[in-house]
């Protein structure tokens, strides 16, 4: 299909690919159209494309709105997001973060894949080959980058200069979160990992003291700052960040036996001994 001008996707938040591959090329396991079933060997028509993406964080590709969420025998858990005249469906999910009716922007995490990711695309209700849509999307990203604009957006967060105990390891932690955060959320949901009581109590204390001192709603709440936190809330935000990062690292040690490269052997041994 040749994309005409009216089929170009316009997005005021920029563009983003559905997921970020981990140090390798994207691996498509089943294409669109007439295919041979990899298990039964039967010929059938495949209405989307499948990617090998076990527990990957999935992003919104542009400015849009969640128009459908469901669960059936063919697609498992699925999520439909409308971007202008396009509808993009992510199927075979293990978790959904954006609910029905939610607005989304390019790059926002909307779901987590399960053992694979199945994508379907429609334009004005007509089914399209998702690879052609993703190619157009990639072209939009590159065109914006070449014109000096950001193809992939950087979202505005709190207007605060936050520092944590883990600033020197920030890049490594971000890489670990990209790889293990879906497992972290899934294991908590299934009860395979429980946040330590002292961490939960510390978070409760932080928010209780913050409420008592009126740290919240100092400014007009927004999507980027839903609690309306002002500059004097920086120490509170830093404490919360420290607690959340520490718990994620605790999970990595106990469930994945993964540690920061900067950790000493003594620290690693102590982490493994935790109940």
Backbone torsions as a table, in degrees:
resi	resn	phi	psi	omega
1	UNK	NA	136.3	176.3
2	UNK	-98.2	123.0	-178.1
3	UNK	-76.1	126.5	176.0
4	UNK	-90.2	172.0	-177.9
5	UNK	-59.4	-38.0	-177.8
6	UNK	-70.6	-15.3	-179.8
7	UNK	-93.3	-3.7	179.0
8	UNK	-68.0	137.7	-179.3
9	UNK	-86.7	124.5	178.8
10	UNK	-106.1	133.4	-175.8
11	UNK	-146.1	121.5	-179.6
12	UNK	-77.1	-6.1	177.5
13	UNK	-105.1	8.7	-178.2
14	UNK	88.5	-160.7	-176.1
15	UNK	-137.8	156.8	-179.1
16	UNK	-153.1	143.8	173.9
17	UNK	-74.5	157.4	-174.8
18	UNK	-60.3	-34.1	178.4
19	UNK	-152.8	162.0	179.3
20	UNK	-104.5	123.8	-179.7
21	UNK	-73.4	155.1	-174.2
22	UNK	-102.1	89.1	174.2
23	UNK	58.7	31.1	176.3
24	UNK	-161.2	173.2	178.8
25	UNK	-72.9	151.6	175.9
26	UNK	-63.3	134.2	-177.1
27	UNK	-111.6	108.6	175.8
28	UNK	-88.9	127.3	-176.1
29	UNK	-98.4	-20.4	178.8
30	UNK	-153.9	128.3	-175.8
31	UNK	-88.4	-175.9	-179.0
32	UNK	-89.3	147.3	174.6
33	UNK	97.4	-152.1	-177.7
34	UNK	-69.5	123.0	-176.1
35	UNK	-137.1	163.6	172.3
36	UNK	-104.2	126.4	-177.1
37	UNK	-60.6	127.2	-175.3
38	UNK	-65.2	-19.5	-178.5
39	UNK	-102.2	-52.0	-175.5
40	UNK	-86.3	-21.7	-177.6
41	UNK	80.6	1.0	-179.5
42	UNK	-78.3	147.4	175.4
43	UNK	-80.7	139.2	178.9
44	UNK	-156.9	167.7	178.1
45	UNK	-99.8	121.0	-178.6
46	UNK	-95.4	121.5	-172.6
47	UNK	-87.6	6.9	178.0
48	UNK	-154.3	-158.1	174.7
49	UNK	-130.1	148.5	179.1
50	UNK	-113.0	141.3	176.7
51	UNK	-124.4	146.9	173.0
52	UNK	-77.6	104.8	-174.4
53	UNK	-149.6	73.5	-176.9
54	UNK	-74.3	116.7	177.8
55	UNK	54.3	52.4	177.8
56	UNK	-98.1	143.3	171.4
57	UNK	-71.8	131.2	-177.3
58	UNK	-110.8	136.6	-175.1
59	UNK	-108.6	153.5	166.2
60	UNK	-68.6	143.1	-175.4
61	UNK	-93.1	-13.4	-177.9
62	UNK	-166.5	-171.5	174.2
63	UNK	-73.2	127.9	-177.1
64	UNK	-165.5	-163.3	-178.8
65	UNK	-147.5	138.8	177.1
66	UNK	-72.2	119.6	-176.5
67	UNK	-113.2	-2.2	179.1
68	UNK	-165.9	141.8	173.6
69	UNK	-143.6	135.9	-179.5
70	UNK	-162.3	-173.4	-179.5
71	UNK	-153.0	119.0	177.6
72	UNK	-139.4	174.3	-174.1
73	UNK	-68.2	-27.3	-176.6
74	UNK	-86.0	-46.5	-172.6
75	UNK	-101.6	-8.8	-172.9
76	UNK	65.7	-146.2	174.8
77	UNK	-75.0	130.8	-179.8
78	UNK	-135.7	160.5	-179.3
79	UNK	-138.9	132.3	179.9
80	UNK	-113.2	129.3	177.9
81	UNK	-124.1	130.4	178.0
82	UNK	-95.0	128.0	174.7
83	UNK	-119.5	95.6	-176.1
84	UNK	62.3	-119.1	-179.1
85	UNK	-93.1	1.6	178.2
86	UNK	-98.0	146.7	168.1
87	UNK	-124.8	125.4	-178.8
88	UNK	-116.2	128.1	-179.1
89	UNK	-111.5	126.5	170.4
90	UNK	-101.3	127.4	-179.0
91	UNK	-124.4	166.1	-176.6
92	UNK	62.9	55.3	-179.0
93	UNK	-98.7	155.0	173.8
94	UNK	-107.4	-14.8	177.8
95	UNK	-158.9	147.6	178.3
96	UNK	-124.8	128.6	-178.0
97	UNK	-101.1	-23.8	179.8
98	UNK	-110.0	122.5	-174.3
99	UNK	-88.9	173.4	-178.5
100	UNK	-56.4	131.8	178.7
101	UNK	89.2	-9.1	-178.4
102	UNK	-70.6	139.3	171.7
103	UNK	-81.1	147.0	-179.9
104	UNK	-133.6	158.6	174.8
105	UNK	-127.3	158.4	-178.5
106	UNK	-55.6	129.6	177.6
107	UNK	94.8	-14.0	178.5
108	UNK	-70.8	138.8	178.5
109	UNK	-74.6	124.2	-176.2
110	UNK	-114.4	-22.2	-176.1
111	UNK	-166.1	176.1	175.5
112	UNK	-130.4	132.7	178.9
113	UNK	-74.0	161.5	175.9
114	UNK	-96.2	-112.1	-179.1
115	UNK	-85.8	-20.8	175.7
116	UNK	-153.6	170.9	178.1
117	UNK	-122.3	124.7	175.6
118	UNK	-109.5	126.8	-178.1
119	UNK	-119.9	132.2	172.3
120	UNK	-123.8	148.8	-178.0
121	UNK	-135.3	137.0	173.9
122	UNK	-129.9	145.2	174.8
123	UNK	-123.3	117.5	-174.4
124	UNK	52.4	36.7	177.9
125	UNK	85.2	-8.0	-179.3
126	UNK	-93.1	130.7	-177.7
127	UNK	-68.3	137.1	179.1
128	UNK	-124.5	160.9	171.0
129	UNK	-72.8	116.0	-177.5
130	UNK	-57.3	-28.8	-179.6
131	UNK	-63.5	-37.2	178.1
132	UNK	-66.6	-38.9	177.4
133	UNK	-65.4	-44.6	-179.1
134	UNK	-66.4	-33.5	176.1
135	UNK	-64.9	-43.6	176.1
136	UNK	-61.2	-41.8	179.9
137	UNK	-62.0	-45.7	179.0
138	UNK	-63.0	-38.5	177.3
139	UNK	-63.2	-39.0	177.4
140	UNK	-62.4	-42.3	-180.0
141	UNK	-61.3	-48.0	-177.9
142	UNK	-66.5	-37.0	179.3
143	UNK	-63.8	-40.6	178.5
144	UNK	-67.4	-39.6	179.1
145	UNK	-65.1	-40.9	-179.4
146	UNK	-68.9	-25.8	179.2
147	UNK	-90.0	6.9	177.5
148	UNK	89.5	3.5	178.3
149	UNK	-98.0	163.5	177.4
150	UNK	-83.1	116.1	177.7
151	UNK	-70.7	-41.7	176.0
152	UNK	-105.9	121.1	-171.6
153	UNK	-72.1	154.0	168.6
154	UNK	-113.4	112.5	-172.9
155	UNK	-77.3	145.2	177.6
156	UNK	-71.5	129.4	175.2
157	UNK	-111.8	-159.6	179.2
158	UNK	-61.6	140.7	179.7
159	UNK	-80.2	65.7	-176.3
160	UNK	-136.8	146.6	175.8
161	UNK	-95.0	83.0	-174.5
162	UNK	-84.8	137.0	175.4
163	UNK	-128.6	144.4	178.6
164	UNK	-128.3	177.4	177.8
165	UNK	-70.8	-8.6	-172.9
166	UNK	-113.4	19.6	-176.7
167	UNK	-58.2	-38.0	-178.0
168	UNK	-69.6	-21.4	-179.0
169	UNK	-106.8	15.7	-171.8
170	UNK	-57.2	-46.6	-177.1
171	UNK	-62.5	-44.0	-179.1
172	UNK	-65.8	-39.9	179.3
173	UNK	-64.4	-41.3	178.1
174	UNK	-61.3	-39.5	177.9
175	UNK	-66.3	-38.9	178.5
176	UNK	-67.6	-36.6	178.7
177	UNK	-67.3	-38.9	177.7
178	UNK	-60.1	-35.3	-176.8
179	UNK	-85.5	-41.8	-169.2
180	UNK	-111.7	-10.2	-175.0
181	UNK	-59.8	-41.1	176.5
182	UNK	-58.8	-39.7	177.7
183	UNK	-66.3	-38.2	178.2
184	UNK	-58.4	-49.3	179.8
185	UNK	-66.4	-42.0	-178.8
186	UNK	-64.8	-44.0	-178.9
187	UNK	-66.2	-34.9	175.9
188	UNK	-67.2	-42.0	-178.8
189	UNK	-63.3	-36.6	-178.2
190	UNK	-88.0	-1.7	179.4
191	UNK	79.0	11.6	179.3
192	UNK	-78.5	-21.1	173.8
193	UNK	-134.7	131.0	-179.7
194	UNK	-118.2	130.2	177.7
195	UNK	-60.9	128.6	-179.5
196	UNK	-54.8	145.7	-177.1
197	UNK	-59.2	-37.3	-178.3
198	UNK	-68.0	-33.0	177.4
199	UNK	-69.9	-44.5	178.5
200	UNK	-61.6	-41.9	179.8
201	UNK	-66.6	-39.1	178.9
202	UNK	-62.5	-41.4	177.7
203	UNK	-64.8	-41.6	177.4
204	UNK	-60.0	-43.7	-179.3
205	UNK	-63.2	-42.1	-179.7
206	UNK	-60.5	-46.9	-177.6
207	UNK	-71.9	-32.7	178.1
208	UNK	-65.8	-47.6	179.0
209	UNK	-63.7	-40.0	179.8
210	UNK	-61.0	-42.1	179.2
211	UNK	-66.8	-39.9	-179.6
212	UNK	-64.9	-32.7	-178.3
213	UNK	-93.9	7.9	176.6
214	UNK	58.2	43.3	176.7
215	UNK	-76.9	-20.6	-176.3
216	UNK	-90.5	151.2	176.0
217	UNK	61.5	36.0	171.9
218	UNK	-75.0	-28.2	177.7
219	UNK	-123.3	171.2	179.6
220	UNK	-67.3	122.4	179.9
221	UNK	-60.0	149.1	178.4
222	UNK	-145.8	175.7	178.2
223	UNK	-59.8	-37.5	-178.5
224	UNK	-79.6	-22.4	-176.5
225	UNK	-139.6	71.1	-172.0
226	UNK	-64.6	-22.5	179.3
227	UNK	-93.5	0.4	179.0
228	UNK	60.1	42.3	-176.6
229	UNK	-79.0	138.5	179.2
230	UNK	-101.6	-174.1	-175.0
231	UNK	-62.7	-32.5	-177.7
232	UNK	-73.4	-4.8	177.9
233	UNK	-88.6	0.2	-176.7
234	UNK	-54.0	-47.7	179.6
235	UNK	-60.2	-35.3	178.7
236	UNK	-66.5	-46.7	180.0
237	UNK	-61.3	-38.4	179.7
238	UNK	-66.9	-38.8	177.8
239	UNK	-62.8	-42.8	179.4
240	UNK	-63.8	-44.1	178.8
241	UNK	-59.1	-44.5	179.6
242	UNK	-59.9	-43.5	-179.0
243	UNK	-65.6	-43.0	-178.5
244	UNK	-68.3	-41.6	178.5
245	UNK	-65.8	-42.1	179.4
246	UNK	-61.1	-38.1	179.8
247	UNK	-69.3	-38.6	177.6
248	UNK	-62.3	-42.2	178.6
249	UNK	-67.6	-33.7	175.8
250	UNK	-63.5	-42.1	176.6
251	UNK	-61.0	-45.8	-179.4
252	UNK	-58.2	-41.2	-178.4
253	UNK	-67.7	-45.1	-173.8
254	UNK	-78.3	-40.2	-173.3
255	UNK	-99.2	-29.9	-175.1
256	UNK	-114.1	-10.8	-175.8
257	UNK	54.6	43.4	179.0
258	UNK	-117.4	137.0	-177.0
259	UNK	-134.0	157.0	172.6
260	UNK	-64.2	144.0	-179.1
261	UNK	-64.2	-22.4	-178.4
262	UNK	-83.8	-6.9	-178.2
263	UNK	-75.2	141.5	177.6
264	UNK	-79.0	164.6	179.2
265	UNK	-64.5	-34.9	178.8
266	UNK	-64.3	-42.1	178.8
267	UNK	-64.1	-41.5	179.2
268	UNK	-61.2	-43.7	-179.9
269	UNK	-64.3	-41.2	179.4
270	UNK	-64.9	-38.8	179.9
271	UNK	-64.6	-40.5	-178.5
272	UNK	-69.6	-21.9	-179.8
273	UNK	-83.8	-10.1	-178.2
274	UNK	-65.1	143.5	179.7
275	UNK	-69.7	NA	NA
